[in-house]
């Protein structure tokens, strides 16, 4: 992209959905200064028996020594997880309940919000399922990237 378009390396946002959302979180937790904005849409936090949970503990220990100055948006669709009072009679509903897409995303955002220098926001997109949440989140990712880009612009002197 940088070969073809001007890129401000101080104002970049990484967006990923599902396993891409997991990759976005992995990047934030392992290379937190690689981007200024991170958007994890419907991240597959359940994957690999708690990989994110294990990685997060190490990130929390080192985060105090970092000057992050980053923004994280975590999204989920309200239809990605059954309601707590749902009888779970359908195998698909049980599968969705086990993965806790909404609960995991909300819990992770809350935990990361306690880290200094990391501006975290969680958005639950009403009636969005796992597939349609990617579309809602892509728009939100562009809005975040635009805000970061505007804030990183150098002052013009005319």
C-alpha positions in Angstrom: 0.0 0.0 0.0 2.8 2.4 0.9 4.4 2.0 -2.5 1.2 3.2 -4.1 -0.3 5.6 -1.6 1.0 8.0 1.0 0.9 6.3 4.4 1.3 8.0 7.7 3.0 5.3 9.8 1.9 7.2 13.0 -1.8 6.8 12.1 -2.5 3.2 11.2 -5.5 1.0 12.2 -5.6 -2.8 12.0 -9.1 -4.3 11.4 -10.0 -8.0 11.6 -13.2 -10.0 11.9 -13.6 -13.5 13.6 -10.2 -15.2 13.3 -9.0 -11.8 11.9 -10.3 -10.2 15.1 -8.3 -12.7 17.1 -5.3 -11.8 15.0 -5.9 -8.1 15.7 -6.0 -8.9 19.5 -2.8 -11.0 19.2 -1.1 -8.1 17.4 -2.2 -5.7 20.1 -1.0 -8.0 22.9 2.3 -9.0 21.3 3.2 -5.8 19.4 1.1 -3.0 21.0 2.9 -0.2 19.3 2.6 -1.5 15.8 -0.7 0.3 15.2 -2.5 3.3 16.8 -5.9 1.8 16.2 -7.2 -1.8 16.6 -10.6 -3.1 15.7 -11.5 -6.6 16.7 -14.9 -7.5 15.3 -16.4 -10.7 16.6 -13.0 -11.9 17.8 -12.7 -15.7 18.3 -11.5 -15.3 21.8 -12.6 -18.9 22.6 -10.0 -20.3 20.2 -7.1 -22.5 21.4 -8.3 -23.1 24.9 -7.9 -19.5 26.2 -4.9 -18.3 24.2 -5.9 -14.7 24.5 -6.4 -15.1 28.3 -2.9 -16.5 28.7 -1.4 -13.8 26.4 -3.3 -11.0 28.2 -1.8 -11.8 31.6 1.7 -11.1 30.2 0.5 -8.0 28.4 -0.9 -6.6 31.6 2.4 -7.0 33.3 4.4 -5.2 30.6 1.8 -2.5 29.7 2.7 -0.2 32.6 6.1 0.3 31.1 4.7 1.1 27.6 3.5 4.4 26.2 0.6 2.9 24.3 -1.5 5.8 23.1 -3.7 3.3 21.2 -7.4 2.9 20.6 -9.2 -0.5 20.6 -12.7 -1.1 19.4 -14.1 -4.5 20.2 -17.5 -5.4 18.6 -20.0 -8.2 18.6 -23.4 -8.8 17.2 -26.3 -9.3 19.7 -27.3 -12.4 17.7 -23.9 -14.1 18.2 -24.9 -15.5 21.5 -28.2 -16.8 22.9 -30.0 -14.9 25.6 -29.2 -16.2 29.2 -32.7 -17.6 29.6 -32.7 -19.4 26.2 -33.4 -23.1 26.8 -30.7 -24.1 24.3 -32.7 -26.9 22.6 -31.0 -26.4 19.3 -27.4 -27.7 18.8 -26.4 -24.4 17.1 -27.6 -22.4 20.1 -25.6 -24.6 22.4 -22.5 -24.2 20.2 -23.0 -20.4 20.3 -23.5 -20.4 24.1 -20.2 -22.4 24.5 -18.2 -19.8 22.5 -19.6 -16.8 24.4 -18.8 -14.4 21.5 -20.6 -11.5 23.2 -19.6 -12.2 26.8 -16.0 -12.8 25.9 -15.7 -9.7 23.8 -17.4 -7.5 26.5 -15.3 -9.1 29.3 -12.1 -8.6 27.4 -12.9 -4.9 26.5 -13.6 -4.2 30.2 -10.4 -5.8 31.3 -8.3 -4.0 28.7 -10.0 -0.7 29.6 -8.2 -0.7 32.9 -4.8 -0.4 31.1 -3.4 3.1 31.0 -2.8 4.5 27.6 -5.3 2.2 25.9 -8.6 3.8 25.0 -11.1 0.9 24.8 -14.6 0.8 23.5 -17.1 -2.1 23.2 -19.9 -1.9 20.7 -22.8 -4.4 20.6 -24.4 -4.2 17.2 -28.2 -4.9 17.6 -29.5 -7.9 15.7 -26.2 -8.6 14.0 -25.1 -12.2 13.7 -21.5 -13.3 13.2 -21.5 -12.6 9.5 -23.4 -9.3 9.4 -21.4 -7.9 12.3 -18.4 -7.7 10.0 -20.3 -5.2 7.8 -21.3 -3.0 10.8 -17.8 -3.2 12.2 -16.1 -2.3 8.9 -17.9 1.1 9.0 -17.0 1.6 12.6 -13.3 0.7 11.8 -13.2 3.3 9.0 -14.6 5.9 11.4 -12.0 5.0 14.0 -9.2 5.1 11.4 -10.4 8.5 10.2 -10.4 9.9 13.7 -6.9 8.6 14.3 -5.8 10.0 10.9 -7.2 13.5 11.7 -5.5 13.6 15.1 -2.1 12.6 13.7 -2.0 15.3 11.0 0.7 17.8 11.4 -0.3 21.4 11.8 -0.2 23.3 8.5 1.5 26.7 8.5 0.3 28.8 5.6 
